[in-house]
């Protein structure tokens, strides 16, 4: 979104060649010209002052005398010119409402409903120019759609005049105006979007609007919560319908009381198999019975018990509707008072539109991905916020290079020689070559580099240019060649330590049995770029022990990630897999990224302060995959511990011990599935050893076989869950 600022009344001037007159709102007898985004509107000053009091105050001041050639082709009929830093699209929409001479309402449009673009223009310009009636009228309409006091499943989505992605714009309008009551439902509909939740949507003039980083993080976390709410709703409704103590109008009509004798877990297992699509979208307000085939419904409940189920499900829907603010972390009772904010900050931030949303007028928490082209605006952003904004601006840019990564792996700038410093660990007075990385100089030995690095070996075998330094040693001058590298000094420091320290030879040593991510990353990046075969292969073998394409290898690792790594370093592993074109590392690495929750947006910081993040494409894949991974996790638990079909049990007829144990297993598995927050579709945990000591050998073997089969099937489908099946051949 483009920046908006205060009105500036300018002396009439001849329009530049790039300007064009608006086809719809250029009146020859107009008495004022507005110039907005290289578009000229000539309208009526009286109507403008009547609708926008701020113009009345502005134009009541003495105006400069217009120049003779103020506007092209207007001879002596000159009028004042006002430059506005808004969207020409927004003003065009507002003029359609208020330029006619008769009074017209926002909703006086015949049978059609106002479009989101029209509503957005009324809110933004009404909020900026204190046109309260227009702003409130548009907000009241949005509240009908996005703030109903009670759950109403009959509301059509998207409404007429809206796109599904318009929910993104509603979130940003709520942030701009402080109308937080719009946020829960708007964010809920954002969760239902696919790629658009990260890509945003485009207005009719091509301008693109996106969610802020904070709200994108809310959606990332809430998708998993909504998935759990969907499962919880089904389970609680099933259990209530099969509860004999539950009050009901009609008695159960099933033979042998079958509706209450079957375990709730078995019922859900049947539903999960037949209605898996209900888990694919973050929409728990589905009436499941409507979508079930008649034969499936008959195997679950009689008509009387289905009536109980429907009542329970409706109660669950209403309760969940009330919990939406909690799910999205929106505090509707803690809304800042605009009057308590420094007006200087309000003037700077109130109307600033950003690349990824709108900066909230009442604080900094919602600010992210701002277009940082005005020093005044940057003054009021905390350092940490500004770093995140810059990172997000890169993340959502059209660049094909991953954020924080250049063609060589990391972005560096060539500093002036005066700003360089000698590295305290790797500056040897008898060194025979100087490496300049960033603003750091390393003086080391050509022989060491040439022996371990094929690129340097080939390069140094040719005659060198006159880029040399004079170093004095023992009273004599020694010429030393200088090589500039576009890598980070941090990476070179780690690699030189491996090359030159006798106790650190190789990636592993007695002092470093488990290397850190920084060391491994440096070995991969520089080893890949400069053909340092030994350290590169050691580092890649180590990574592939954990980020593997073999389920058996993955099971043997004691932890999901290397011992000296942090969970967030999975982000770096994804980027290394892309750099080295090793797609088999991607599924596990991206799976680990999905387990980070909203922290996936922050990336991680190296020891020198450099930040690394996922690319916008990988971020979008993880956002979409998180709910899919959780769906397969829940289904894996339920399908593994659901009761076995008749005939599997080896106990004598009439012995119901295994059936009772499976009932316990189903309930325990249901509880585990409901509270799990980390997606783990491979399901490397087991509840049977705790809750099912009484299963016969036949049933125990059947559960182990079912568990093994589910693990291998889900492992095989892991790339598909992440949306990268086509990028990982032979998985």
C-alpha positions as CSV (number, residue, x, y, z in Angstrom):
1,X,0.0,0.0,0.0
2,X,1.2,3.5,-0.7
3,X,2.0,6.0,2.0
4,X,-0.5,8.7,2.9
5,X,0.3,11.9,4.5
6,X,-1.0,15.4,5.2
7,X,-2.7,17.5,2.6
8,X,-0.5,20.0,0.8
9,X,-2.1,23.0,-0.9
10,X,0.2,23.9,-3.8
11,X,0.4,26.8,-6.1
12,X,-1.3,25.9,-9.4
13,X,1.1,24.5,-11.8
14,X,1.2,23.0,-15.3
15,X,0.8,19.2,-15.1
16,X,3.7,17.0,-15.9
17,X,3.6,14.9,-19.1
18,X,3.1,11.8,-17.0
19,X,-0.2,13.1,-15.4
20,X,-3.5,12.3,-16.9
21,X,-7.0,13.6,-16.3
22,X,-9.5,11.3,-14.8
23,X,-12.1,10.3,-17.4
24,X,-15.0,10.1,-14.9
25,X,-14.3,13.1,-12.7
26,X,-12.9,16.0,-14.8
27,X,-15.6,18.7,-15.0
28,X,-14.8,21.7,-17.2
29,X,-16.5,24.0,-14.7
30,X,-14.9,22.4,-11.7
31,X,-13.5,24.9,-9.2
32,X,-10.6,22.8,-7.6
33,X,-8.1,20.3,-9.0
34,X,-6.9,17.4,-6.9
35,X,-3.7,15.6,-8.1
36,X,-3.5,12.1,-6.7
37,X,-1.0,9.5,-8.0
38,X,-0.4,11.3,-11.3
39,X,-4.2,11.5,-11.9
40,X,-6.0,14.9,-12.0
41,X,-9.5,15.2,-10.7
42,X,-11.3,18.5,-11.4
43,X,-14.4,18.7,-9.1
44,X,-16.5,21.3,-7.2
45,X,-14.9,23.0,-4.3
46,X,-18.3,23.7,-2.6
47,X,-19.3,20.0,-2.6
48,X,-15.8,19.0,-1.4
49,X,-15.9,21.5,1.5
50,X,-19.4,20.4,2.4
51,X,-18.4,16.7,2.6
52,X,-14.9,17.1,3.9
53,X,-14.6,19.8,6.5
54,X,-10.8,19.6,6.5
55,X,-10.8,21.1,3.0
56,X,-13.0,24.0,4.1
57,X,-10.4,24.8,6.8
58,X,-7.5,24.4,4.4
59,X,-9.0,26.5,1.6
60,X,-10.2,29.3,3.9
61,X,-6.5,30.3,4.2
62,X,-5.1,32.8,1.7
63,X,-4.2,31.0,-1.5
64,X,-1.2,31.9,-3.7
65,X,-1.9,33.6,-6.9
66,X,-2.2,31.0,-9.7
67,X,0.3,31.0,-12.5
68,X,-0.8,32.0,-16.0
69,X,0.0,28.5,-17.3
70,X,-1.4,26.7,-14.3
71,X,-3.2,23.9,-16.1
72,X,-2.8,22.9,-19.7
73,X,-5.4,24.3,-22.0
74,X,-7.5,26.2,-19.4
75,X,-6.7,29.7,-20.5
76,X,-7.8,32.2,-17.8
77,X,-10.2,29.8,-16.0
78,X,-7.7,28.8,-13.3
79,X,-8.5,27.1,-9.9
80,X,-6.5,26.0,-6.9
81,X,-4.5,22.8,-7.1
82,X,-4.2,20.4,-4.1
83,X,-1.8,17.5,-4.0
84,X,-2.9,14.4,-2.0
85,X,-0.8,11.4,-1.1
86,X,-3.6,8.9,-1.3
87,X,-4.9,6.3,-3.7
88,X,-6.6,7.6,-6.9
89,X,-8.7,4.5,-6.7
90,X,-10.0,5.4,-3.3
91,X,-10.9,8.9,-4.3
92,X,-12.6,7.8,-7.4
93,X,-14.8,5.5,-5.4
94,X,-15.7,8.2,-2.9
95,X,-16.5,10.7,-5.7
96,X,-19.0,8.2,-7.0
97,X,-20.9,8.6,-3.8
98,X,-20.6,12.3,-3.1
99,X,-20.2,14.2,-6.3
100,X,-23.8,14.0,-7.4
101,X,-25.8,17.0,-6.3
102,X,-28.5,15.0,-4.5
103,X,-27.6,13.4,-1.2
104,X,-26.7,9.7,-1.6
105,X,-26.0,7.0,0.9
106,X,-23.4,4.3,0.7
107,X,-26.2,1.8,0.3
108,X,-28.3,3.8,-2.2
109,X,-27.0,1.7,-5.0
110,X,-30.1,-0.2,-6.0
111,X,-30.2,-4.0,-5.4
112,X,-26.4,-4.4,-5.4
113,X,-24.3,-4.4,-2.3
114,X,-21.2,-2.2,-1.8
115,X,-18.0,-3.8,-2.9
116,X,-15.1,-4.2,-0.6
117,X,-13.1,-1.7,-2.6
118,X,-15.8,0.9,-2.1
119,X,-16.0,0.1,1.6
120,X,-12.2,0.3,2.0
121,X,-12.1,3.7,0.3
122,X,-14.8,5.0,2.6
123,X,-13.0,3.8,5.7
124,X,-9.5,4.9,4.8
125,X,-10.4,8.4,3.5
126,X,-13.1,8.9,6.1
127,X,-10.7,7.9,8.9
128,X,-8.0,10.2,7.5
129,X,-10.0,13.3,6.7
130,X,-12.4,13.0,9.7
131,X,-15.4,12.3,7.5
132,X,-17.0,10.5,10.4
133,X,-20.4,9.7,8.8
134,X,-18.8,8.0,5.8
135,X,-16.4,6.0,7.9
136,X,-18.9,4.8,10.5
137,X,-21.5,3.9,7.8
138,X,-18.9,1.6,6.1
139,X,-17.7,0.2,9.4
140,X,-21.2,-0.6,10.5
141,X,-21.8,-2.6,7.3
142,X,-18.5,-4.5,7.9
143,X,-19.7,-5.3,11.5
144,X,-22.8,-7.0,10.1
145,X,-20.6,-9.4,8.2
146,X,-17.6,-9.7,10.6
147,X,-19.0,-9.1,14.1
148,X,-22.3,-10.9,14.4
149,X,-23.1,-11.2,18.2
150,X,-24.1,-14.9,17.7
151,X,-23.0,-17.7,15.6
152,X,-25.0,-17.6,12.3
153,X,-24.0,-20.4,9.9
154,X,-26.3,-19.0,7.3
155,X,-24.1,-16.0,6.5
156,X,-22.9,-16.4,2.9
157,X,-19.2,-16.2,2.4
158,X,-17.8,-14.4,0.6
159,X,-20.6,-11.7,0.6
160,X,-21.7,-10.1,-2.7
161,X,-19.0,-7.6,-3.8
162,X,-16.2,-9.4,-1.8
163,X,-13.5,-12.0,-2.7
164,X,-12.4,-14.6,-0.2
165,X,-9.1,-12.7,0.1
166,X,-11.0,-9.5,1.0
167,X,-10.7,-10.7,4.6
168,X,-7.1,-9.6,4.5
169,X,-8.2,-6.0,3.8
170,X,-10.8,-6.2,6.6
171,X,-8.0,-7.2,9.1
172,X,-6.0,-4.2,8.0
173,X,-8.9,-1.8,8.2
174,X,-9.6,-3.1,11.7
175,X,-6.0,-2.4,12.7
176,X,-6.1,1.1,11.1
177,X,-9.3,2.2,12.8
178,X,-9.0,0.3,16.1
179,X,-12.2,-1.7,15.5
180,X,-10.8,-4.9,17.0
181,X,-14.2,-6.5,17.1
182,X,-13.8,-7.2,13.4
183,X,-10.6,-9.1,13.8
184,X,-11.7,-12.6,15.0
185,X,-14.0,-13.4,12.1
186,X,-11.8,-11.6,9.6
187,X,-8.7,-13.6,10.7
188,X,-10.8,-16.8,10.7
189,X,-11.6,-16.3,7.0
190,X,-7.9,-15.5,6.4
191,X,-7.1,-18.9,7.8
192,X,-9.3,-20.5,5.2
193,X,-7.2,-19.0,2.3
194,X,-4.5,-21.0,0.6
195,X,-1.6,-19.2,-1.1
196,X,-3.4,-15.8,-0.9
197,X,-2.8,-15.7,2.9
198,X,0.9,-14.9,2.2
199,X,0.5,-13.3,-1.3
200,X,-2.3,-10.9,-0.4
201,X,-4.7,-9.6,-3.0
202,X,-4.7,-7.0,-5.7
203,X,-7.1,-4.0,-6.1
204,X,-8.5,-3.1,-9.5
205,X,-5.5,-0.7,-10.1
206,X,-3.0,-3.5,-9.3
207,X,-2.1,-2.2,-5.9
208,X,-1.5,-5.3,-3.6
209,X,-2.4,-5.5,0.1
210,X,-1.1,-8.1,2.5
211,X,-1.4,-9.2,6.1
212,X,1.2,-7.9,8.6
213,X,3.8,-10.3,9.9
214,X,2.0,-10.4,13.3
215,X,-1.4,-11.3,11.8
216,X,0.2,-13.8,9.5
217,X,1.7,-15.5,12.5
218,X,-1.7,-15.5,14.2
219,X,-3.1,-17.4,11.2
220,X,-0.2,-19.8,11.2
221,X,-0.9,-20.8,14.9
222,X,-4.7,-20.6,14.6
223,X,-4.9,-23.1,11.7
224,X,-3.6,-25.8,14.0
225,X,-5.9,-24.8,16.8
226,X,-8.9,-24.8,14.5
227,X,-7.9,-28.3,13.3
228,X,-7.9,-29.4,17.0
229,X,-11.3,-27.7,17.6
230,X,-12.8,-29.6,14.6
231,X,-11.6,-32.9,16.1
232,X,-12.7,-31.9,19.6
233,X,-16.2,-30.9,18.4
234,X,-16.7,-34.3,16.7
235,X,-15.5,-36.3,19.7
236,X,-17.5,-34.4,22.3
237,X,-20.6,-34.5,20.2
238,X,-20.2,-38.3,19.5
239,X,-19.6,-39.0,23.2
240,X,-22.6,-36.9,24.3
241,X,-24.8,-38.7,21.8
242,X,-23.7,-42.1,23.1
243,X,-23.9,-41.1,26.8
244,X,-26.9,-42.9,28.5
245,X,-27.1,-40.1,31.1
246,X,-27.6,-37.5,28.4
247,X,-31.2,-36.1,28.5
248,X,-33.1,-36.9,25.3
249,X,-36.6,-36.4,24.1
250,X,-36.9,-39.8,22.5
251,X,-35.3,-43.1,23.7
252,X,-32.6,-44.8,21.7
253,X,-34.1,-47.0,19.0
254,X,-31.1,-49.1,18.2
255,X,-31.2,-52.8,18.8
256,X,-29.2,-53.9,21.9
257,X,-28.6,-50.3,22.8
258,X,-25.9,-50.2,20.0
259,X,-25.6,-46.5,19.9
260,X,-24.1,-46.5,23.4
261,X,-22.2,-49.7,23.3
262,X,-19.7,-48.7,20.6
263,X,-16.7,-46.7,21.7
264,X,-16.6,-43.1,20.7
265,X,-13.1,-43.6,19.2
266,X,-14.5,-46.2,16.9
267,X,-17.3,-43.9,15.7
268,X,-14.8,-41.1,15.1
269,X,-12.5,-43.6,13.3
270,X,-15.4,-44.4,10.9
271,X,-16.1,-40.7,10.3
272,X,-12.4,-39.8,9.9
273,X,-12.1,-42.4,7.1
274,X,-15.2,-41.3,5.3
275,X,-14.9,-37.5,5.8
276,X,-11.2,-36.7,5.8
277,X,-11.9,-33.7,3.6
278,X,-13.5,-32.0,6.6
279,X,-10.0,-31.7,8.1
280,X,-8.5,-30.1,5.1
281,X,-9.8,-26.6,5.7
282,X,-9.7,-24.6,8.9
283,X,-13.5,-24.6,9.1
284,X,-14.9,-26.4,12.1
285,X,-18.5,-25.1,11.6
286,X,-19.4,-27.9,9.3
287,X,-22.6,-30.0,10.1
288,X,-21.0,-33.4,9.6
289,X,-24.3,-35.3,9.3
290,X,-25.2,-33.4,6.2
291,X,-22.2,-34.7,4.3
292,X,-22.3,-38.3,5.6
293,X,-23.7,-41.0,3.3
294,X,-26.8,-42.7,4.6
295,X,-25.2,-46.1,5.1
296,X,-22.5,-44.5,7.3
297,X,-25.0,-42.6,9.3
298,X,-27.0,-45.8,10.0
299,X,-23.9,-47.5,11.4
300,X,-23.3,-44.8,13.9
301,X,-26.6,-43.6,15.5
302,X,-30.3,-44.2,15.3
303,X,-32.6,-41.2,14.5
304,X,-33.1,-40.4,18.1
305,X,-29.4,-40.3,18.9
306,X,-28.7,-38.3,15.8
307,X,-31.0,-35.7,17.1
308,X,-29.0,-35.5,20.3
309,X,-25.8,-35.3,18.2
310,X,-27.2,-32.4,16.2
311,X,-28.1,-30.5,19.3
312,X,-24.6,-31.1,20.8
313,X,-22.9,-30.0,17.6
314,X,-24.9,-26.8,17.5
315,X,-23.9,-26.1,21.1
316,X,-20.2,-26.7,20.2
317,X,-20.5,-24.3,17.2
318,X,-21.9,-21.5,19.4
319,X,-19.2,-22.1,22.1
320,X,-16.4,-22.1,19.5
321,X,-17.7,-18.9,17.9
322,X,-17.3,-17.2,21.3
323,X,-13.8,-18.6,21.6
324,X,-12.6,-17.2,18.3
325,X,-11.0,-14.1,19.9
326,X,-9.0,-16.4,22.3
327,X,-7.9,-18.7,19.4
328,X,-6.5,-15.7,17.5
329,X,-5.1,-14.0,20.6
330,X,-7.3,-10.9,20.1
331,X,-8.1,-9.0,23.3
332,X,-11.4,-7.2,22.6
333,X,-11.4,-5.5,26.1
334,X,-8.0,-3.9,25.7
335,X,-8.3,-1.3,23.0
336,X,-6.0,1.7,23.2
337,X,-7.5,5.1,23.5
338,X,-6.4,7.3,20.6
339,X,-6.4,10.4,22.8
340,X,-3.7,9.0,25.0
341,X,-1.2,8.7,22.2
342,X,1.3,11.4,21.4
343,X,-0.3,13.4,18.5
344,X,3.1,13.6,16.8
345,X,3.3,9.9,16.6
346,X,-0.3,9.7,15.4
347,X,0.5,12.2,12.6
348,X,3.4,10.0,11.4
349,X,1.8,6.5,11.8
350,X,-2.0,7.0,11.6
351,X,-2.2,6.9,7.8
352,X,0.9,5.1,6.8
353,X,0.1,2.2,4.5
354,X,2.6,-0.7,4.4
355,X,3.8,-3.4,2.1
356,X,2.2,-6.0,4.3
357,X,-0.7,-4.3,6.0
358,X,-1.4,-1.1,7.9
359,X,0.4,0.4,10.8
360,X,-2.0,0.6,13.7
361,X,-2.6,4.2,14.9
362,X,-2.5,3.3,18.5
363,X,0.8,1.6,18.9
364,X,3.7,-0.3,17.3
365,X,2.8,-3.9,17.8
366,X,1.0,-4.2,14.5
367,X,3.7,-2.5,12.4
368,X,5.6,-4.7,10.1
369,X,7.0,-4.8,6.6
370,X,6.8,-1.0,6.3
371,X,8.2,0.8,3.3
372,X,11.1,2.4,5.1
373,X,11.6,5.4,2.8
374,X,10.9,8.2,5.2
375,X,13.4,8.8,8.1
376,X,10.6,10.5,10.2
377,X,8.6,7.3,10.2
378,X,11.6,5.2,11.2
379,X,12.3,7.3,14.2
380,X,9.2,5.9,16.0
381,X,10.0,2.2,15.3
382,X,12.0,0.2,17.8
383,X,15.2,-1.3,16.6
384,X,13.9,-4.8,16.8
385,X,10.7,-3.9,15.0
386,X,12.7,-2.1,12.2
387,X,14.9,-5.2,11.7
388,X,11.8,-7.4,11.4
389,X,10.2,-4.9,9.0
390,X,13.2,-4.9,6.7
391,X,13.3,-8.7,6.8
392,X,9.7,-9.0,5.9
393,X,10.0,-6.5,3.1
394,X,12.7,-8.7,1.6
395,X,10.6,-11.8,2.3
396,X,7.7,-10.6,0.3
397,X,9.7,-9.0,-2.5
398,X,9.9,-10.4,-6.0
399,X,13.6,-11.3,-5.7
400,X,14.5,-14.8,-6.6
401,X,17.2,-14.9,-4.0
402,X,16.2,-16.2,-0.5
403,X,16.1,-13.5,2.2
404,X,19.4,-13.0,3.8
405,X,21.1,-15.0,1.1
406,X,23.0,-13.9,-1.9
407,X,24.3,-15.9,-4.9
408,X,27.3,-16.9,-2.8
409,X,25.2,-17.8,0.2
410,X,25.2,-14.6,2.3
411,X,24.9,-10.9,1.4
412,X,28.0,-8.8,2.1
413,X,29.1,-5.3,1.2
414,X,32.5,-4.2,0.1
415,X,33.7,-1.6,2.8
416,X,36.3,1.1,2.4
417,X,39.8,0.0,3.2
418,X,40.0,2.4,6.1
419,X,37.1,0.6,7.9
420,X,38.8,-2.9,7.7
421,X,40.0,-4.7,10.8
422,X,42.5,-7.5,11.1
423,X,41.0,-10.7,12.5
424,X,42.5,-11.3,16.0
425,X,42.7,-15.1,15.5
426,X,43.7,-15.5,11.9
427,X,46.3,-12.8,11.1
428,X,49.7,-14.4,10.8
429,X,52.7,-12.0,10.2
430,X,54.3,-14.6,8.0
431,X,51.1,-15.4,6.1
432,X,51.4,-15.5,2.3
433,X,47.9,-14.4,1.3
434,X,45.3,-11.9,2.6
435,X,41.5,-12.7,2.4
436,X,39.1,-9.8,2.8
437,X,35.6,-10.9,3.8
438,X,33.3,-8.0,4.6
439,X,35.3,-5.5,6.7
440,X,37.6,-8.3,8.1
441,X,41.1,-9.2,6.9
442,X,42.5,-12.7,7.3
443,X,46.2,-13.2,6.7
444,X,46.9,-17.0,6.2
445,X,48.9,-19.4,4.1
446,X,48.5,-20.0,0.4
447,X,49.7,-23.6,0.8
448,X,46.9,-24.4,3.3
449,X,44.2,-22.9,1.1
450,X,45.5,-24.5,-2.1
451,X,45.8,-28.0,-0.5
452,X,42.2,-28.0,0.8
453,X,40.4,-25.8,-1.8
454,X,40.4,-26.7,-5.5
455,X,39.2,-23.2,-6.5
456,X,42.1,-21.5,-4.7
457,X,44.5,-24.0,-6.0
458,X,43.5,-23.3,-9.6
459,X,43.3,-19.6,-9.1
460,X,46.7,-19.2,-7.5
461,X,48.4,-21.2,-10.2
462,X,47.9,-18.4,-12.6
463,X,49.9,-15.1,-12.6
464,X,48.3,-12.7,-10.1
465,X,47.3,-9.1,-10.8
466,X,49.0,-6.3,-8.9
467,X,46.4,-6.3,-6.1
468,X,48.9,-6.7,-3.3
469,X,49.8,-5.3,0.1
470,X,53.1,-4.4,1.6
471,X,53.6,-6.0,5.0
472,X,56.8,-5.3,7.0
473,X,58.4,-8.2,8.9
474,X,61.9,-8.5,10.3
475,X,62.7,-5.1,8.9
476,X,61.9,-6.1,5.3
477,X,59.0,-5.5,3.0
478,X,57.0,-8.6,1.9
479,X,54.5,-8.5,-0.9
480,X,51.3,-10.4,-0.1
481,X,48.4,-10.9,-2.6
482,X,44.9,-9.8,-1.6
483,X,41.8,-11.7,-2.5
484,X,38.3,-10.2,-1.9
485,X,35.6,-12.8,-1.2
486,X,31.8,-12.1,-1.0
487,X,31.2,-14.3,1.9
488,X,30.7,-13.6,5.6
489,X,33.7,-13.2,7.9
490,X,31.9,-15.5,10.3
491,X,31.9,-18.4,7.9
492,X,35.6,-17.9,7.0
493,X,36.5,-17.8,10.7
494,X,34.9,-21.2,11.3
495,X,36.5,-22.8,8.2
496,X,39.9,-21.4,8.9
497,X,39.7,-22.7,12.4
498,X,39.2,-26.2,11.0
499,X,42.1,-25.8,8.5
500,X,44.7,-24.2,10.7
501,X,44.1,-25.4,14.3
502,X,45.8,-28.8,14.8
503,X,43.3,-29.8,17.5
504,X,40.3,-28.9,15.2
505,X,41.2,-30.9,12.1
506,X,38.0,-32.0,10.5
507,X,34.4,-31.2,11.4
508,X,34.4,-33.5,14.5
509,X,37.0,-33.5,17.3
510,X,37.2,-34.4,21.0
511,X,36.4,-30.8,21.7
512,X,33.4,-30.7,19.4
513,X,31.7,-34.1,19.1
514,X,28.5,-32.3,18.1
515,X,29.2,-29.3,15.8
516,X,27.0,-26.3,16.0
517,X,24.8,-25.2,13.2
518,X,27.1,-22.2,12.5
519,X,30.0,-24.5,11.9
520,X,28.1,-26.9,9.8
521,X,26.5,-24.1,7.7
522,X,30.0,-22.5,7.1
523,X,31.4,-25.8,5.9
524,X,28.5,-26.4,3.6
525,X,28.4,-22.9,2.1
526,X,32.1,-22.4,1.6
527,X,32.8,-26.0,0.8
528,X,30.1,-25.9,-1.9
529,X,31.3,-22.7,-3.3
530,X,35.1,-23.2,-3.2
531,X,35.1,-27.0,-3.7
532,X,36.5,-27.8,-0.3
533,X,35.5,-31.4,-0.7
534,X,36.5,-32.8,2.6
535,X,34.6,-30.5,5.0
536,X,31.7,-30.2,2.6
537,X,31.1,-34.0,2.5
538,X,31.6,-34.3,6.3
539,X,29.0,-31.6,6.9
540,X,26.5,-33.0,4.4
541,X,26.8,-36.5,5.8
542,X,26.1,-35.2,9.3
543,X,23.0,-33.3,8.1
544,X,21.7,-36.3,6.3
545,X,21.8,-38.3,9.5
546,X,18.9,-36.2,10.8
547,X,17.4,-34.7,7.7
548,X,17.1,-38.0,5.9
549,X,14.9,-39.7,3.4
550,X,15.1,-43.1,5.3
551,X,12.5,-43.8,8.0
552,X,14.8,-46.4,9.6
553,X,17.7,-43.8,9.8
554,X,15.3,-41.2,11.2
555,X,14.2,-43.6,13.9
556,X,17.7,-44.2,15.0
557,X,18.4,-40.5,15.8
558,X,17.8,-39.7,19.5
559,X,16.4,-36.3,18.6
560,X,14.6,-34.7,15.7
561,X,17.5,-32.3,15.1
562,X,21.2,-32.5,15.8
563,X,22.1,-32.2,19.5
564,X,23.9,-28.8,19.2
565,X,21.3,-27.3,16.9
566,X,18.2,-25.3,18.0
567,X,14.8,-26.0,16.5
568,X,14.9,-22.8,14.5
569,X,18.0,-23.9,12.7
570,X,15.7,-26.1,10.6
571,X,15.2,-22.8,8.6
572,X,18.8,-22.7,7.8
573,X,18.8,-26.4,6.7
574,X,16.0,-25.7,4.3
575,X,18.1,-22.9,2.7
576,X,21.2,-25.2,2.6
577,X,19.2,-27.9,0.9
578,X,18.2,-25.4,-1.8
579,X,21.7,-24.1,-2.2
580,X,23.3,-27.6,-2.6
581,X,20.4,-29.0,-4.6
582,X,19.8,-31.8,-2.1
583,X,16.0,-32.1,-2.2
584,X,16.0,-35.2,0.0
585,X,16.8,-33.0,3.0
586,X,13.7,-30.8,2.5
587,X,10.8,-32.9,3.8
588,X,12.2,-33.4,7.3
589,X,13.7,-29.9,7.5
590,X,10.4,-28.3,6.4
591,X,8.5,-30.5,8.8
592,X,10.7,-29.3,11.6
593,X,10.0,-25.7,10.4
594,X,6.2,-26.3,10.7
595,X,6.7,-27.3,14.3
596,X,8.1,-23.8,15.1
597,X,4.6,-22.2,15.1
598,X,4.6,-18.4,14.6
599,X,8.3,-18.3,15.4
600,X,8.9,-19.4,11.8
601,X,8.4,-15.8,10.7
602,X,11.2,-14.5,12.8
603,X,13.9,-16.7,11.4
604,X,17.1,-16.9,13.5
605,X,20.2,-14.7,14.1
606,X,23.8,-15.7,13.7
607,X,26.5,-14.8,16.3
608,X,27.4,-11.7,14.2
609,X,23.8,-10.4,14.1
610,X,23.0,-11.5,10.6
611,X,19.4,-12.9,10.3
612,X,18.3,-15.8,8.2
613,X,14.7,-16.5,7.2
614,X,12.8,-18.8,4.9
615,X,12.0,-17.6,1.4
616,X,8.5,-16.4,0.8
617,X,7.8,-19.6,-1.2
618,X,8.9,-21.9,1.6
619,X,7.1,-19.8,4.1
620,X,3.9,-20.2,2.1
621,X,4.4,-23.9,1.8
622,X,4.9,-24.3,5.6
623,X,1.9,-22.2,6.4
624,X,-0.3,-24.4,4.2
625,X,1.3,-27.6,5.3
626,X,1.0,-27.1,9.0
627,X,-2.7,-28.0,9.2
628,X,-2.2,-30.9,6.8
629,X,0.5,-32.4,9.0
630,X,-1.7,-32.0,12.1
631,X,-4.6,-33.7,10.3
632,X,-2.4,-36.7,9.4
633,X,-1.1,-36.8,13.0
634,X,-4.6,-37.0,14.5
635,X,-5.8,-39.6,12.0
636,X,-2.7,-41.7,12.5
637,X,-3.3,-41.8,16.3
638,X,-7.0,-42.7,15.9
639,X,-6.6,-45.2,13.1
640,X,-3.8,-47.0,15.0
641,X,-5.7,-47.5,18.2
642,X,-9.2,-47.9,16.9
643,X,-10.9,-51.2,17.8
644,X,-10.0,-54.1,15.5
645,X,-12.6,-55.8,13.3
646,X,-14.2,-59.0,14.6
647,X,-12.2,-62.1,14.3
648,X,-8.8,-60.7,15.2
649,X,-9.0,-61.4,18.9
650,X,-7.6,-64.8,20.0
651,X,-9.5,-64.9,23.3
652,X,-12.3,-67.4,23.7
653,X,-15.8,-66.4,22.8
654,X,-17.5,-64.3,25.4
655,X,-14.3,-62.8,26.8
656,X,-14.6,-59.0,26.3
657,X,-11.2,-58.1,27.9
658,X,-9.7,-56.9,24.6
659,X,-12.8,-55.0,23.7
660,X,-12.6,-53.1,27.0
661,X,-8.9,-52.4,26.5
662,X,-9.6,-51.0,23.1
663,X,-12.3,-48.8,24.5
664,X,-9.6,-47.4,26.9
665,X,-7.1,-47.1,24.1
666,X,-9.6,-45.2,21.9
667,X,-10.3,-42.7,24.7
668,X,-6.6,-42.3,25.5
669,X,-5.7,-41.9,21.9
670,X,-8.5,-39.3,21.5
671,X,-7.2,-37.3,24.4
672,X,-3.6,-37.4,23.0
673,X,-4.8,-36.4,19.6
674,X,-6.9,-33.5,21.0
675,X,-4.1,-32.0,23.1
676,X,-1.2,-32.5,20.6
677,X,0.1,-29.2,19.3
678,X,3.2,-30.3,17.4
679,X,2.5,-32.0,14.0
680,X,4.0,-35.5,14.1
681,X,2.4,-37.6,11.4
682,X,5.1,-40.3,11.6
683,X,3.8,-40.9,15.2
684,X,6.9,-42.0,17.0
685,X,5.1,-42.2,20.4
686,X,3.1,-45.1,21.8
687,X,0.2,-45.1,24.3
688,X,-0.5,-48.8,24.3
689,X,2.2,-49.8,26.8
690,X,0.7,-47.5,29.4
691,X,-3.0,-48.1,28.9
692,X,-3.3,-51.5,27.3
693,X,-1.5,-54.2,29.3
694,X,-4.3,-56.6,28.9
695,X,-4.4,-57.2,25.1
696,X,-4.0,-60.7,23.9
697,X,-1.0,-61.6,21.7
698,X,-3.1,-61.5,18.5
699,X,-4.5,-58.0,19.2
700,X,-1.1,-56.7,20.4
701,X,0.5,-57.9,17.2
702,X,-2.3,-56.4,15.1
703,X,-1.8,-53.0,16.8
704,X,2.0,-53.1,16.3
705,X,1.5,-54.0,12.6
706,X,-1.1,-51.2,12.2
707,X,1.2,-48.7,13.8
708,X,4.2,-49.7,11.6
709,X,2.1,-49.6,8.5
710,X,0.7,-46.1,9.4
711,X,4.2,-44.8,10.1
712,X,5.6,-46.0,6.7
713,X,2.5,-44.7,4.8
714,X,2.8,-41.3,6.4
715,X,6.5,-41.1,5.8
716,X,6.0,-41.9,2.2
717,X,3.4,-39.1,2.0
718,X,5.5,-36.5,3.9
719,X,6.5,-34.6,0.7
720,X,2.9,-34.5,-0.5
721,X,1.8,-33.1,2.9
722,X,4.3,-30.4,2.5
723,X,3.4,-29.6,-1.1
724,X,6.8,-30.5,-2.5
725,X,6.1,-34.0,-3.9
726,X,7.3,-33.0,-7.3
727,X,10.6,-31.6,-5.9
728,X,11.7,-34.8,-4.1
729,X,12.0,-37.6,-6.7
730,X,12.4,-41.1,-5.5
731,X,11.3,-40.4,-1.9
